[in-house]
Amino acid sequence: MLNSVRRRVLVLSVFLPSLALSSCSLVGDDDPEDTASDKKVVLVTHESFVLPDELVAEFEQESGYDLVIKAAGDAGALTNKLVLTKDDPTGDAVFGIDNTFASRALDEGVLQKTDAERASGAGEYDLEGDGADYLVPVDTGDVCMNIDTTAFETQGGLRPPETLEDLTEPEYRDLLVLPGATTSSPGLAFLLTTIAAFGDDWPSYWEKLLDNGAEVTQGWSDAYEAQFTQGGGGGDRPIVLSYDSSPAFTVDESGEFSTTKALLDTCFQQVEYAGVLAGADNPEGATALIEFLETTEVQEALPEAMYVFPVDADAKLPDDWAEFAVRPTDPWTVDPAEIAANRDEWLTEWSDIVSR
Amino acid sequence: MRRLLTLAGLALLPVLVLGVFFVLPVGGMLGQGLWPDGRFDPGSVLEVLGRDRTHRVVWFTVWSAGLATVASVLLGMPAAYALHRLDFPGRRAIRAALLVPFVLPTVVVGVAFRQLFDATGAVPIIAGLAFFNVAVVIRAVGASWESLDARPAEAAAALGASPRQVFVTVTLPALRPAIVSAASVVFLFCATSFGVVLTLGGLRYSSVETEIYYLTTQLLDLPAAAALSIVQLVAITALLAIAARLRAVPDAGLARQVTRPRRPRIEDAPQLAATAVLLLLVAAPVSALVVGSLRVDDAWSLGHYRDLGHTATDALVTSLRTAVDATWMSLLLGGLVSLVVTRRSRTRTERRARGILDALFMLPLGVSAVTLGFGFLITLDQPPLDLRDSPLLVPIAQALVALPLVVRTLAPVLSSIDDRQRQAAASLGAGPLRVLATVDLPVVWKPLLAAAGFAFAVSLGEFGATSFLARDEHPTLPVVIFQLIGRPGADNYGMALAASVVLAATTALVMLAVERLRVPSVGAF
């Protein structure tokens, strides 16, 4: 009898606190929902979106809106999620549609026109045609091959590669690692680079690249962090697909040089856009939010927060960026409409080549 | 009649939850694929099934998951014995430590495995899958082994059976339900594991799960994604039917006497050696992780932990809260389901209904997180089910993932209780709750703890579903790790390692604490 009482006490003492703890967590998370919907603006974005807390607080104070950020999935998942929910959008504004997904978003009608004021110089990154009425450029960056300069110096003076063609040369056998086009956004950008550079011959370029021992990984981290010689995991491949800003993060202790370098002839320009969702509950709030993203203050915070370049020509870059993040003058580009028309076919063909 | 109504009442809550948070969203996504533009058009779905690529992907999934399941069972069995039947210092800590892989980010593990196996291809993939899943076998089989009546084995030994004969003729048959249960869960985990295959194998290998992700998030080819989801569902149903047959035991009504773990003897050397090998396999990536997190600019330092600061503690609190929610939800639902499916059936229809119910709750393991995540968005947007922004979604999704583990851990033990004990208790005047507390609970207590540990670890480490669901400003620790590891620079990588260590250590500590909770009267009947 005593046993059974003690047992019950024990059981209760385990379950009651956990119930209490959890109910408190549920209540705690409910807060944002309580605010009246006209004073709330909901931003739908991808998982890489970061905005410093101070800036969020500043926006909320100046505009009077409560900012709710819904960040989930990558850029592709984001766009397709918007397409699936276009009759009943999950928010007011979107950030993170890039130039490779812009056409799908426009064709599917997930956005409404916006006259949000742009940062100075942002117009340079506008989409062609009436896409510019719907999507406002917020940041940009280039996907480029990066090399470990120290590895090439110590390797008996092997000349570092410079062009796309160099990467298929036998002296660079087994040196390249890159994320795949079907599973990562830089990977897709590089596929587009090769399409821009080689036209219809791109499949044969990829065959040569793979024959030369290129390793294709799932995501950027699997390539850069795990397999690149300058990545955190201490890999053994000195050539990797990354960004033009990456060299700013591998600056030597002395602060005088970076141990990596972007190959500026291999770059593809990415631009990320913001827009107002069709059917938004609070389009004015969405416009205010987009205009806030275009302020110099936010533009100058982008490099440190999201590892991208501002579109604002007057925004000041962090010191390491100004010195080591060298940008290509003439990156490869593919027209967004052409990407939209051919993406599925290109990706399917690419993935057949890679898994062969 | 009243008995049936009670059982139906018990099943109501789990069925309702599953219906709203699984059947409805997944049905919605399949509907998008089968009814493109509102007209029923299964043609494109059938076309996808005929593609060469589909066949290749399905075949790879089946054989890699199959091999990994075999590897997990072979590695896990000796360890289950050593850690649950033998008493030696540190066995609790080891048991807790073996759950750590569950929560480790795949990229980090990938780095370590690349150092262990100097090759890419199928071997690291299978080793990796086994690395992540061997704990399932150890826990589920161990829990059953622990509460196994030792007398039949002793009797066999006394009659002159060799240890091998005892194992094959007495122990193995008694453990079969647990082994089959564990193996089916491991197979489902392996077949639907998203990160491991790609991280360790590169893009040359593609599984059904990764293919659905690609088709949905990149191509928005919903008919093709629906086709593969249907393949998944059909395959899992078939697998579950086979598993149910294999684990069926004609006479589970054995008297039980829980044996205390005993000191290791010389004849236990092989099992202990196998356990040591397994520990090394698990320890290698984990220690690489710890060492990496403590190195700043080629010197020992706690710098990465300091840099993490309150980001990590905030995220850890979020993770723990979510995990507590997910754990009680999955225990509540899983407990109810286990009770309902393990009660003796009196008619054939009744038995069949229980079988279907049992299988139904395994399905969430076999469906892609992206299908579920997108399904939430398109089906849970109208009142009264306007739930897509609910903070409950993440813990519920995690609870659904953990639910099969809970059921598969509890059900074998519950079904091995002799129903006559309950009848005896009832005839002595005990009410249904009293019967539950005095007959079922003492036996099921340890498995319940094991299940709670699983659910907690699954939730702490869960990333797939979490990252698809709308999350607010409070990310969980795995999300923070993912963000850190996705940025260049040695500091970010170091911080990601440090955050992984925090996650791993928290998991191990919680597991240790859970192991210490026990009912005093266990085995006292």
Chai-1 contact restraints between the chains, C-beta under 6 A:
chainA,res_idxA,chainB,res_idxB,connection_type,confidence,min_distance_angstrom,max_distance_angstrom,comment,restraint_id
A,N3,B,S521,contact,1.0,0.0,6.0,A-B,restraint_1
A,R6,B,P520,contact,1.0,0.0,6.0,A-B,restraint_2
A,R7,B,V519,contact,1.0,0.0,6.0,A-B,restraint_3
A,V14,B,L517,contact,1.0,0.0,6.0,A-B,restraint_4
A,S18,B,V324,contact,1.0,0.0,6.0,A-B,restraint_5
A,S18,B,W328,contact,1.0,0.0,6.0,A-B,restraint_6
A,L21,B,V324,contact,1.0,0.0,6.0,A-B,restraint_7
A,S22,B,V324,contact,1.0,0.0,6.0,A-B,restraint_8
A,S22,B,D325,contact,1.0,0.0,6.0,A-B,restraint_9
A,S22,B,W328,contact,1.0,0.0,6.0,A-B,restraint_10
A,S25,B,R321,contact,1.0,0.0,6.0,A-B,restraint_11
A,D29,B,P391,contact,1.0,0.0,6.0,A-B,restraint_12
A,E47,B,S467,contact,1.0,0.0,6.0,A-B,restraint_13
A,I69,B,E473,contact,1.0,0.0,6.0,A-B,restraint_14
A,K70,B,A470,contact,1.0,0.0,6.0,A-B,restraint_15
A,A72,B,F468,contact,1.0,0.0,6.0,A-B,restraint_16
A,A72,B,A470,contact,1.0,0.0,6.0,A-B,restraint_17
A,G73,B,F468,contact,1.0,0.0,6.0,A-B,restraint_18
A,G76,B,T217,contact,1.0,0.0,6.0,A-B,restraint_19
A,G76,B,Q218,contact,1.0,0.0,6.0,A-B,restraint_20
A,A77,B,T217,contact,1.0,0.0,6.0,A-B,restraint_21
A,N80,B,T217,contact,1.0,0.0,6.0,A-B,restraint_22
A,N80,B,L220,contact,1.0,0.0,6.0,A-B,restraint_23
A,L84,B,F374,contact,1.0,0.0,6.0,A-B,restraint_24
A,L84,B,I378,contact,1.0,0.0,6.0,A-B,restraint_25
A,T85,B,L377,contact,1.0,0.0,6.0,A-B,restraint_26
A,D88,B,D381,contact,1.0,0.0,6.0,A-B,restraint_27
A,G180,B,L203,contact,1.0,0.0,6.0,A-B,restraint_28
A,T182,B,Y214,contact,1.0,0.0,6.0,A-B,restraint_29
A,T182,B,Q218,contact,1.0,0.0,6.0,A-B,restraint_30
A,V216,B,G202,contact,1.0,0.0,6.0,A-B,restraint_31
A,V216,B,L203,contact,1.0,0.0,6.0,A-B,restraint_32
A,T217,B,G202,contact,1.0,0.0,6.0,A-B,restraint_33
A,Q218,B,L198,contact,1.0,0.0,6.0,A-B,restraint_34
A,Q218,B,T199,contact,1.0,0.0,6.0,A-B,restraint_35
A,S221,B,V107,contact,1.0,0.0,6.0,A-B,restraint_36
A,S221,B,I485,contact,1.0,0.0,6.0,A-B,restraint_37
A,S221,B,G486,contact,1.0,0.0,6.0,A-B,restraint_38
A,D222,B,V107,contact,1.0,0.0,6.0,A-B,restraint_39
A,D222,B,T199,contact,1.0,0.0,6.0,A-B,restraint_40
A,E225,B,I485,contact,1.0,0.0,6.0,A-B,restraint_41
A,E225,B,Y493,contact,1.0,0.0,6.0,A-B,restraint_42
A,A226,B,G110,contact,1.0,0.0,6.0,A-B,restraint_43
A,A226,B,V111,contact,1.0,0.0,6.0,A-B,restraint_44
A,G232,B,A490,contact,1.0,0.0,6.0,A-B,restraint_45
A,G232,B,Y493,contact,1.0,0.0,6.0,A-B,restraint_46
A,G233,B,V111,contact,1.0,0.0,6.0,A-B,restraint_47
A,S246,B,P488,contact,1.0,0.0,6.0,A-B,restraint_48
A,F249,B,P488,contact,1.0,0.0,6.0,A-B,restraint_49
A,F249,B,G489,contact,1.0,0.0,6.0,A-B,restraint_50
A,Y307,B,R487,contact,1.0,0.0,6.0,A-B,restraint_51
A,D344,B,L219,contact,1.0,0.0,6.0,A-B,restraint_52
A,V354,B,L203,contact,1.0,0.0,6.0,A-B,restraint_53
A,S355,B,R204,contact,1.0,0.0,6.0,A-B,restraint_54
